[in-house]
């Protein structure tokens, strides 16, 4: 919604300002200039990117437009799931937890957290490292290095649409110049015509330069940055998982390990300690008022 509002404000300011200073807005409407620039940009985008990257660009634009970033409920689901798994590893043993990790889609633990189940990559990430934890003999610093490498790999893959669109944004001004040159070539062929006709042809040619620059800095680049912000926000779920599991591997109790993960959440979205505690108690099947008083409580 904000993207639509932003585009409306941009176009209204652009066209309204041009009209207010005495410009003729219909002159800007040069559809064949738009075809040259848009078609060339789309064609070069196809040449430069794989089919999967092109499809992912569409998904990324949709995610950015709809604001599909993790909310507090998503963070609580991840922390609740990790708490259940860590608690069972301590209380029931590794052998009883392993079936849940091997088949999460049929696990009663995983089914309690549908928002995690809707993210297949994150679900696989959690299961993979919980499996290493269950197998045993894994050193925390080795797991941390492995996690960092995988998170960086996932980040590179998920930011491919951003990188591709930024390259396109850098190319659009040059493509606008190409359209303008073609317009000038057409105008040169009409030198024997009236000055009015010649002026309109030159004006149409300059619209190509304007379109390329505006599309680059006014539309494509802002959308690319929006995609980057959205995808980077989604990556926080992996960082939370990493911090929580590493803390548990280093000997922290499940509730303390969750605090390591909670601190990795942005302050704007971070649930409170009480929210996390209530979530874990609810996930464990206990009422929220059945909390153990903290040390030093009256």
Secondary structure, 3 states (H helix, E strand, C coil): CHHHHHHHHHHHHHHHHHHHCCCCHHHHCCHHHHHHHHHHHHHHHHHHCCHHHHHHHHHHHHHHHHCCCCCHHHHHHHHHHHHHHHHHHHHCCHHHHHHHHHCHHHCCCHHHCHHHHCCHHHHHHHHHHHHHHHHCCCCHHHHHHHHHHHHHHHHHHHCHHHHHHHHHHHHHHHHHHHHHHHHHHHHHCCCCCCHHHHHHHHHHHHHHHHHHHHHHHHHHHHHHHHHHHHHHHHHHHHHHHHHHHHHHHCCCCHHHHHHHHHCCCCCCCCCCHHHHHHHHHHHCCCCCCCCCCCCCCC
